[in-house]
Amino acid sequence: MKKREVSKSEKPQGIKKYFDIHGPVFWPSTILLFIFIAITLIVGSPMKQVFSDIQAWISNNFGWFLIIAVNFYLFLTLYFAFSGFGRIKLGGRHAVPEFSRGAWFSMLFSAGMGIGILFWSVAEPVFHFTDPHHGSPETIEAARSSMETTFLHWGFHAWAIYTLVGLALAFFSFNRDKPLAFRSIFYPLLGDKVYGWRGDLIDILAVLATLFGLATSLGLGVSQINAGLNHLFGLPENRFMQVLLIVGITGITIASVVSGLSRGVKKLSELNINLGAILLIFILIAGPTVFILDFYTENLGNYLDGFFRQSFWTDSLENSDWQNKWTIFYWAWWISWSPFVGMFIARISRGRTIREFVLSVLIVPTLLTFFWITAFGGSAIFFEFNDVASIAGTIKDNVAISIYVLFDSLPLSAIVNFGAIALVISFFVTSSDSGSLVVDAFTSGGKLKSPVTQRVFWAVMIGAIAAILLVGGGLNALQTAAITTGLPFAVVLIVMGVSLRKGLQQEQEKEMLRRKNKERESYKDLVQNILTKNQEGKDREENTKNQ
């Protein structure tokens, strides 16, 4: 007997008081997470080497596949935007957007990059400048290639992954009235089988990918918060302090969860954008202003000029581990993040056409991200290249301190560094709150409303996984978690793209049939009007003759 998922359009049966779960997804996901936590704690320090070996094996053997897959996602989203599918509106012809464009963009950016861009916007360009994968370090060419490489990792490819997942979830939820769950995307391929064990397996994979992708970002974030507090106030910088910070910030997250999406996440997203804008404007004014604007323009040209070469480079001839540590990690990280970001983008994007959705999500956050990286990373390179400050050495010793070292070279450094810490905390809370919302939807069968305690549970689990990964292996463990979950999910996203195209094709055919029927009805009305007018004319002529 086939299992049946309740459609959103059907009358709800009420929300249970504390937990309203879909057992076949909730319990396997929870049990697997507890097994992972238990093994990591029991094995202890040797897990660091285990994480390192897993990361190396996956990167060496499947890095080429991740590179092909990510390029496939980008070209597929562009196809959806510029084909006839682009006219389809998410939610139907009469749907209207729930949020203004400004609020929509702020939530997109906050959920999509958040903590990661604060952690790496200074550190990554400086790393590539001092240790490039091609050419000599600390040269003009190294400065150019450092930004080109960083743009590759944070540019169109990253946002294409989010765009594809968000579009698929939004379309099947809003246009096909399916539950907002990952399994719904595969209905055109699997039919009613998505309501059985196959759909449960898909949702379990989505839950695990989301949790480990989030844990990677939050682990980076809490490391940066700890480094900032140590830098400003001399607080200890160690794993114990980082776990305490996770506990404290998770408490703030719970308060945001309780307040709801429209109040909690929306307000925090707007706060993130405002704080981020203040920091960006500050560095534009206090930093090398003209250089930043010049460098941004040049970086865009270099990125576009080398786009295909960089996008398909696999490090096959050099045979080094450079790409494994950078590009492969990023692609797997973004893929593992995609259920979280995609679900969140889908929730806030009703009423947008597919063309507007794809081009907005793909281009606007990308250009803003590029400008942020140029302002912060470009300033660090400028200071390093012109001997204004020594930043590279400090960053190599402790990557989490990178943004604070940059601000030390500018006026009002203490105040600005405190603002940076506040922004990282706000991004942490936003990501954890949004993540709990997404995981809760997956484990409740796609329900849009569920008990608050259920979301609180997942917010706590996200913090716990981040803490365990930090204790078990630090940054290396965080990267391994992203790569391990990202690889199998890359396959899922390819199949998802095929299913989405089939669903869009069916929607387009239905719309064409509606238009033809409308044209037929219009034609009938036109013919009827003509016949009526002709008859009225004859009647008038007849009346005139009789008179």
C-alpha positions as CSV (number, residue, x, y, z in Angstrom):
1,M,0.0,0.0,0.0
2,K,1.4,3.4,-1.0
3,K,2.0,6.0,1.6
4,R,0.3,9.3,0.9
5,E,1.7,12.8,1.7
6,V,-0.9,15.4,2.8
7,S,-1.1,18.3,0.3
8,K,-0.9,21.8,1.6
9,S,-4.2,22.5,0.0
10,E,-6.0,20.0,2.1
11,K,-7.6,20.9,5.4
12,P,-5.0,20.7,8.2
13,Q,-5.6,18.3,11.0
14,G,-4.0,20.5,13.7
15,I,-0.5,21.0,15.0
16,K,0.6,18.8,17.8
17,K,1.8,20.7,20.9
18,Y,5.5,19.8,21.0
19,F,6.5,17.6,18.0
20,D,4.8,17.0,14.7
21,I,7.3,14.9,12.8
22,H,7.5,12.7,9.8
23,G,9.0,9.6,11.5
24,P,10.7,7.9,8.6
25,V,12.8,11.0,8.1
26,F,13.1,12.4,11.6
27,W,14.2,9.3,13.4
28,P,16.9,8.0,11.0
29,S,18.3,11.5,10.7
30,T,18.5,12.0,14.4
31,I,19.9,8.5,15.1
32,L,22.6,8.9,12.5
33,L,23.6,12.3,14.0
34,F,23.8,10.9,17.5
35,I,26.0,8.0,16.2
36,F,28.3,10.5,14.5
37,I,28.5,12.5,17.7
38,A,29.2,9.4,19.9
39,I,31.9,8.1,17.6
40,T,33.7,11.4,17.4
41,L,33.6,11.8,21.2
42,I,34.7,8.2,21.9
43,V,37.5,8.0,19.4
44,G,38.8,11.5,20.5
45,S,42.0,13.0,18.9
46,P,42.6,10.2,16.3
47,M,39.4,11.4,14.6
48,K,41.4,14.4,13.3
49,Q,43.5,12.0,11.1
50,V,40.4,10.1,10.1
51,F,38.8,13.3,8.9
52,S,41.9,14.3,7.0
53,D,42.1,10.9,5.2
54,I,38.5,11.0,4.2
55,Q,38.8,14.5,2.8
56,A,41.9,13.6,0.8
57,W,40.4,10.4,-0.7
58,I,37.2,12.1,-1.8
59,S,39.0,15.1,-3.2
60,N,41.6,13.1,-5.2
61,N,39.1,10.7,-6.7
62,F,36.0,12.7,-7.3
63,G,37.2,16.3,-7.6
64,W,36.7,16.2,-11.3
65,F,33.1,15.2,-10.9
66,L,32.3,18.1,-8.6
67,I,33.8,20.5,-11.1
68,I,31.7,19.2,-13.9
69,A,28.5,19.1,-11.7
70,V,28.8,22.7,-10.6
71,N,29.3,23.9,-14.2
72,F,26.2,21.9,-15.2
73,Y,24.1,23.6,-12.5
74,L,25.1,27.0,-13.7
75,F,24.3,26.4,-17.4
76,L,21.1,24.7,-16.5
77,T,19.8,27.7,-14.5
78,L,20.7,30.0,-17.3
79,Y,18.7,27.7,-19.7
80,F,15.7,28.0,-17.4
81,A,15.9,31.8,-17.3
82,F,16.3,32.4,-21.0
83,S,14.1,29.7,-22.4
84,G,10.3,29.8,-22.5
85,F,10.2,28.6,-18.9
86,G,11.4,32.0,-17.8
87,R,7.9,33.4,-18.1
88,I,6.4,31.0,-15.6
89,K,5.5,32.7,-12.3
90,L,6.2,31.0,-9.0
91,G,2.8,30.6,-7.3
92,G,0.8,30.9,-10.5
93,R,-0.2,33.8,-12.8
94,H,-1.9,35.8,-10.0
95,A,0.7,35.4,-7.3
96,V,2.2,38.6,-5.8
97,P,5.6,38.8,-3.9
98,E,5.4,38.6,-0.1
99,F,8.5,40.8,0.5
100,S,9.8,44.0,-1.2
101,R,12.8,43.7,-3.4
102,G,15.1,45.3,-0.8
103,A,14.0,42.9,2.0
104,W,14.2,40.0,-0.5
105,F,17.8,40.8,-1.5
106,S,18.9,41.3,2.2
107,M,17.5,37.9,3.1
108,L,19.1,36.3,0.1
109,F,22.5,37.6,0.9
110,S,22.4,36.9,4.6
111,A,21.3,33.3,4.2
112,G,23.5,32.6,1.2
113,M,27.0,33.7,2.3
114,G,26.8,35.2,5.7
115,I,29.5,33.9,8.0
116,G,31.6,32.5,5.2
117,I,32.3,35.8,3.5
118,L,33.3,37.4,6.8
119,F,35.7,34.6,7.5
120,W,37.3,34.4,4.1
121,S,36.9,37.8,2.4
122,V,40.3,38.9,3.8
123,A,42.0,35.6,4.3
124,E,41.5,33.9,1.0
125,P,42.8,36.7,-1.3
126,V,45.9,37.1,1.0
127,F,46.5,33.3,0.9
128,H,46.4,33.2,-2.9
129,F,48.5,36.3,-3.1
130,T,51.3,34.9,-0.9
131,D,50.9,31.2,-2.1
132,P,49.4,31.2,-5.6
133,H,48.7,28.0,-7.5
134,H,50.4,29.5,-10.5
135,G,53.4,31.9,-10.8
136,S,55.5,33.7,-8.2
137,P,54.1,34.9,-4.9
138,E,53.6,38.6,-3.9
139,T,53.8,39.9,-7.5
140,I,51.3,42.0,-9.5
141,E,50.3,38.9,-11.4
142,A,49.7,37.1,-8.0
143,A,47.5,40.0,-6.9
144,R,45.4,39.7,-10.0
145,S,45.1,35.9,-9.9
146,S,44.3,35.9,-6.2
147,M,41.1,37.9,-6.8
148,E,40.2,35.9,-9.9
149,T,40.4,32.7,-7.9
150,T,38.5,34.1,-5.0
151,F,35.8,35.4,-7.4
152,L,35.6,31.9,-8.9
153,H,34.8,30.4,-5.5
154,W,32.3,33.0,-4.5
155,G,30.7,33.9,-7.8
156,F,28.2,32.6,-10.3
157,H,28.8,28.9,-9.6
158,A,28.0,29.2,-5.9
159,W,24.8,31.1,-6.5
160,A,23.8,28.8,-9.4
161,I,23.7,25.9,-6.9
162,Y,21.4,27.9,-4.6
163,T,19.3,29.1,-7.5
164,L,18.7,25.6,-8.9
165,V,17.6,24.2,-5.5
166,G,15.5,27.2,-4.6
167,L,13.8,27.3,-7.9
168,A,12.9,23.6,-7.8
169,L,11.5,23.8,-4.2
170,A,9.5,26.9,-5.0
171,F,8.1,25.6,-8.2
172,F,6.8,22.3,-6.9
173,S,5.6,23.8,-3.6
174,F,3.8,26.9,-5.1
175,N,2.8,25.8,-8.6
176,R,2.2,22.1,-8.0
177,D,0.9,22.4,-4.4
178,K,3.3,19.8,-3.1
179,P,4.7,19.8,0.4
180,L,7.8,22.0,0.9
181,A,10.1,19.0,1.1
182,F,13.0,17.9,-1.1
183,R,11.2,14.7,-2.2
184,S,8.5,16.8,-3.9
185,I,11.0,17.9,-6.6
186,F,11.3,14.3,-7.8
187,Y,7.6,13.8,-8.4
188,P,7.9,14.0,-12.2
189,L,10.4,11.1,-12.2
190,L,9.1,9.0,-9.3
191,G,5.4,9.8,-9.2
192,D,3.7,8.6,-6.0
193,K,6.8,6.7,-5.0
194,V,8.2,9.9,-3.5
195,Y,5.8,9.3,-0.7
196,G,7.5,6.0,0.2
197,W,11.0,5.0,1.2
198,R,12.6,6.6,-1.8
199,G,11.3,10.0,-0.8
200,D,12.3,9.4,2.8
201,L,15.8,8.6,1.7
202,I,16.0,11.8,-0.4
203,D,14.8,13.9,2.6
204,I,17.3,12.2,5.0
205,L,20.2,13.0,2.6
206,A,18.9,16.6,2.5
207,V,18.8,16.8,6.3
208,L,22.3,15.5,6.7
209,A,23.8,17.7,4.0
210,T,22.0,20.8,5.5
211,L,23.2,20.1,9.0
212,F,26.8,19.4,8.2
213,G,27.0,22.3,5.7
214,L,25.6,24.6,8.4
215,A,27.9,23.2,11.0
216,T,30.8,24.0,8.8
217,S,29.8,27.6,8.5
218,L,28.9,28.0,12.2
219,G,32.2,26.4,13.2
220,L,34.1,28.9,11.1
221,G,31.9,31.7,12.6
222,V,32.5,30.8,16.2
223,S,36.3,30.5,15.6
224,Q,36.2,34.1,14.2
225,I,34.1,35.4,17.1
226,N,36.6,33.8,19.6
227,A,39.6,35.2,17.7
228,G,38.0,38.7,17.8
229,L,37.2,38.6,21.5
230,N,40.8,37.4,22.1
231,H,42.1,40.2,19.9
232,L,40.0,42.9,21.5
233,F,39.6,41.8,25.1
234,G,42.2,39.1,25.7
235,L,39.7,36.3,26.3
236,P,41.2,32.8,25.9
237,E,41.2,31.4,22.3
238,N,40.6,27.7,22.6
239,R,38.1,24.9,22.0
240,F,36.5,25.3,25.4
241,M,35.8,28.9,24.9
242,Q,34.4,28.2,21.4
243,V,32.0,25.6,22.8
244,L,30.8,28.1,25.4
245,L,30.2,30.7,22.6
246,I,28.2,28.2,20.6
247,V,26.0,27.5,23.7
248,G,25.5,31.2,24.3
249,I,24.8,32.1,20.7
250,T,22.5,29.1,20.3
251,G,20.5,30.6,23.2
252,I,20.1,33.8,21.2
253,T,19.1,31.7,18.2
254,I,16.3,30.0,20.2
255,A,14.9,33.5,21.0
256,S,14.9,34.3,17.3
257,V,13.2,30.9,16.5
258,V,10.4,31.6,19.0
259,S,9.7,35.0,17.4
260,G,9.0,33.5,14.0
261,L,10.2,34.1,10.4
262,S,8.7,37.5,9.7
263,R,10.0,39.0,13.0
264,G,13.2,37.0,13.8
265,V,14.9,36.1,10.5
266,K,13.7,39.2,8.6
267,K,14.8,41.6,11.3
268,L,18.2,39.9,11.7
269,S,18.7,39.8,7.9
270,E,18.0,43.6,7.7
271,L,20.4,44.1,10.7
272,N,23.1,42.1,8.9
273,I,22.8,44.2,5.8
274,N,22.9,47.4,7.8
275,L,25.9,46.4,9.8
276,G,27.6,45.0,6.7
277,A,26.9,48.3,4.8
278,I,28.4,50.3,7.7
279,L,31.6,48.2,7.6
280,L,31.8,48.4,3.8
281,I,31.3,52.1,3.7
282,F,33.9,52.6,6.5
283,I,36.6,50.6,4.6
284,L,35.7,52.5,1.4
285,I,36.3,55.8,3.2
286,A,39.1,54.9,5.5
287,G,40.9,52.5,3.1
288,P,42.4,52.9,-0.3
289,T,39.2,54.2,-1.9
290,V,40.3,54.8,-5.5
291,F,42.3,51.5,-5.5
292,I,39.2,49.5,-4.4
293,L,37.1,51.0,-7.2
294,D,39.8,50.5,-9.8
295,F,40.6,46.9,-8.6
296,Y,36.9,46.0,-8.6
297,T,36.5,47.0,-12.2
298,E,39.7,45.1,-13.2
299,N,38.7,42.0,-11.1
300,L,35.4,41.8,-12.9
301,G,37.1,41.8,-16.3
302,N,39.7,39.2,-15.2
303,Y,37.0,37.0,-13.8
304,L,35.0,37.1,-17.0
305,D,38.1,36.8,-19.2
306,G,39.3,33.6,-17.5
307,F,35.9,32.3,-16.6
308,F,35.9,29.0,-18.7
309,R,39.5,28.3,-18.1
310,Q,39.1,28.7,-14.3
311,S,35.8,26.9,-14.2
312,F,37.1,23.7,-15.8
313,W,40.6,23.6,-14.3
314,T,41.2,20.3,-12.5
315,D,44.9,20.6,-11.4
316,S,45.6,17.4,-13.5
317,L,49.1,18.4,-14.7
318,E,50.4,20.0,-11.5
319,N,49.1,17.1,-9.4
320,S,49.2,19.1,-6.2
321,D,46.7,19.2,-3.3
322,W,46.0,22.9,-3.8
323,Q,42.7,22.5,-5.5
324,N,41.5,19.9,-3.0
325,K,42.0,22.5,-0.2
326,W,40.2,25.3,-2.0
327,T,38.0,24.7,-5.1
328,I,36.8,21.2,-4.3
329,F,36.1,22.2,-0.7
330,Y,34.1,25.2,-1.8
331,W,32.0,23.3,-4.4
332,A,31.2,20.6,-1.8
333,W,30.5,23.2,0.8
334,W,28.0,25.1,-1.4
335,I,26.3,21.9,-2.4
336,S,25.9,20.8,1.2
337,W,24.5,24.3,2.0
338,S,22.1,24.2,-0.9
339,P,19.1,22.5,0.8
340,F,19.2,25.1,3.5
341,V,19.7,28.2,1.3
342,G,17.4,26.8,-1.4
343,M,14.6,26.1,1.0
344,F,14.9,29.5,2.6
345,I,15.0,31.3,-0.8
346,A,12.0,29.3,-2.0
347,R,10.0,30.3,1.1
348,I,10.5,34.0,0.4
349,S,10.2,34.0,-3.4
350,R,6.5,33.5,-4.2
351,G,5.3,35.8,-7.0
352,R,8.6,36.1,-8.9
353,T,8.9,34.9,-12.5
354,I,11.5,32.2,-13.1
355,R,13.5,34.7,-15.2
356,E,13.4,37.3,-12.4
357,F,14.2,34.7,-9.8
358,V,17.2,33.2,-11.6
359,L,18.8,36.4,-12.7
360,S,18.2,38.2,-9.4
361,V,19.5,35.3,-7.3
362,L,22.4,34.7,-9.6
363,I,23.6,38.2,-10.4
364,V,22.7,40.6,-7.6
365,P,24.3,38.8,-4.6
366,T,27.2,37.8,-6.8
367,L,28.1,41.4,-7.7
368,L,27.7,42.5,-4.1
369,T,29.9,39.7,-2.9
370,F,32.5,40.6,-5.4
371,F,32.5,44.2,-4.2
372,W,32.8,43.1,-0.6
373,I,35.7,40.8,-1.3
374,T,37.5,43.5,-3.4
375,A,37.0,46.1,-0.6
376,F,38.3,43.9,2.2
377,G,40.6,41.4,0.5
378,G,41.8,44.0,-2.0
379,S,42.7,46.5,0.8
380,A,44.6,43.7,2.6
381,I,46.6,43.1,-0.6
382,F,47.2,46.8,-1.1
383,F,48.6,47.2,2.4
384,E,50.7,44.1,2.0
385,F,52.0,45.0,-1.4
386,N,52.9,48.6,-0.4
387,D,54.4,47.7,3.0
388,V,51.7,49.7,4.8
389,A,51.0,46.7,7.2
390,S,52.1,43.1,7.6
391,I,48.9,41.1,7.4
392,A,49.9,37.8,5.6
393,G,52.1,36.4,8.3
394,T,49.5,36.9,11.0
395,I,46.7,35.3,8.9
396,K,48.8,32.3,8.2
397,D,49.3,31.7,11.9
398,N,45.6,32.2,12.6
399,V,43.2,32.6,9.7
400,A,40.2,33.4,12.0
401,I,41.8,36.8,12.9
402,S,42.2,38.1,9.4
403,I,39.5,40.7,9.3
404,Y,40.5,42.1,12.7
405,V,44.1,42.5,11.6
406,L,43.0,44.4,8.5
407,F,40.9,46.8,10.7
408,D,44.0,47.4,12.9
409,S,45.6,49.2,10.0
410,L,42.7,51.7,9.9
411,P,41.4,54.4,12.2
412,L,38.9,53.5,15.0
413,S,40.0,49.9,14.9
414,A,38.6,48.9,18.3
415,I,35.1,50.2,17.5
416,V,35.1,48.7,14.0
417,N,36.4,45.3,15.2
418,F,33.6,45.2,17.8
419,G,31.1,45.9,15.0
420,A,32.7,43.0,13.0
421,I,32.2,40.7,16.0
422,A,28.6,41.7,16.3
423,L,28.0,41.1,12.6
424,V,29.5,37.6,12.8
425,I,27.2,36.8,15.8
426,S,24.2,38.2,13.9
427,F,25.0,36.1,10.9
428,F,25.5,33.0,13.1
429,V,22.0,33.5,14.6
430,T,20.4,34.1,11.2
431,S,22.0,31.0,9.7
432,S,21.1,28.8,12.6
433,D,17.5,30.1,12.8
434,S,17.0,29.7,9.1
435,G,18.7,26.3,9.2
436,S,16.4,25.0,11.9
437,L,13.4,26.1,9.8
438,V,14.6,24.2,6.8
439,V,15.6,21.0,8.6
440,D,12.3,21.1,10.5
441,A,10.4,21.3,7.2
442,F,12.3,18.3,5.8
443,T,11.7,16.2,9.0
444,S,8.0,17.1,9.3
445,G,6.9,16.1,5.9
446,G,7.1,19.6,4.4
447,K,4.8,21.3,6.8
448,L,5.1,25.1,6.8
449,K,3.9,25.4,10.4
450,S,5.1,23.1,13.2
451,P,5.6,23.4,16.9
452,V,8.3,25.9,18.0
453,T,9.9,23.2,20.2
454,Q,10.6,21.2,17.1
455,R,12.6,24.1,15.6
456,V,14.3,24.7,18.9
457,F,15.5,21.0,18.9
458,W,17.1,21.4,15.5
459,A,18.7,24.7,16.4
460,V,20.3,23.0,19.4
461,M,21.4,20.1,17.1
462,I,23.1,22.4,14.7
463,G,25.1,24.0,17.5
464,A,26.0,20.6,18.9
465,I,27.3,19.3,15.6
466,A,29.4,22.4,15.1
467,A,30.9,22.0,18.6
468,I,31.6,18.3,18.1
469,L,33.4,19.0,14.7
470,L,35.5,21.7,16.3
471,V,36.5,19.5,19.2
472,G,37.1,16.5,17.0
473,G,39.3,18.1,14.4
474,G,39.0,21.8,14.0
475,L,38.9,23.4,10.6
476,N,39.9,20.2,8.9
477,A,37.0,18.3,10.4
478,L,34.6,21.1,9.2
479,Q,35.9,20.9,5.7
480,T,35.6,17.1,5.7
481,A,32.0,17.3,6.9
482,A,31.2,19.6,4.0
483,I,33.0,17.4,1.3
484,T,31.6,14.1,2.6
485,T,28.0,15.2,2.5
486,G,28.4,17.4,-0.6
487,L,29.6,14.6,-2.9
488,P,26.5,12.3,-2.8
489,F,24.3,15.3,-2.8
490,A,25.9,16.5,-6.0
491,V,24.4,13.5,-7.7
492,V,21.0,14.2,-6.2
493,L,21.1,17.8,-7.6
494,I,21.8,16.5,-11.1
495,V,18.8,14.2,-11.1
496,M,16.8,17.1,-9.5
497,G,17.7,19.3,-12.4
498,V,16.3,16.7,-14.9
499,S,13.1,16.3,-12.8
500,L,12.7,20.1,-12.6
501,R,12.9,20.5,-16.4
502,K,10.3,17.8,-16.8
503,G,8.0,19.6,-14.3
504,L,8.5,22.9,-16.1
505,Q,7.8,21.3,-19.4
506,Q,4.5,20.0,-18.1
507,E,3.6,23.4,-16.7
508,Q,4.4,25.1,-20.0
509,E,2.3,22.6,-21.9
510,K,-0.6,23.2,-19.5
511,E,-0.2,27.0,-19.9
512,M,-0.1,26.7,-23.7
513,L,-3.3,24.6,-23.6
514,R,-5.0,27.2,-21.4
515,R,-4.0,29.9,-23.8
516,K,-5.3,27.9,-26.8
517,N,-8.6,27.3,-25.0
518,K,-8.8,31.0,-24.1
519,E,-8.0,31.9,-27.8
520,R,-10.7,29.4,-28.9
521,E,-13.2,30.9,-26.5
522,S,-12.2,34.4,-27.7
523,Y,-12.6,33.3,-31.3
524,K,-16.0,31.8,-30.5
525,D,-17.1,35.1,-28.8
526,L,-15.8,37.1,-31.8
527,V,-17.7,34.9,-34.3
528,Q,-20.8,35.1,-32.1
529,N,-20.5,38.9,-31.9
530,I,-20.1,39.2,-35.7
531,L,-23.1,36.9,-36.3
532,T,-25.1,38.9,-33.7
533,K,-24.2,42.2,-35.4
534,N,-25.1,40.8,-38.8
535,Q,-28.4,39.6,-37.5
536,E,-29.1,42.9,-35.9
537,G,-28.2,44.7,-39.2
538,K,-30.6,42.4,-41.1
539,D,-33.3,43.1,-38.5
540,R,-32.9,46.8,-38.8
541,E,-33.1,46.6,-42.6
542,E,-36.2,44.5,-42.4
543,N,-37.8,47.0,-40.0
544,T,-36.9,49.8,-42.3
545,K,-38.5,48.1,-45.3
546,N,-41.7,47.4,-43.3
547,Q,-42.0,51.0,-42.4
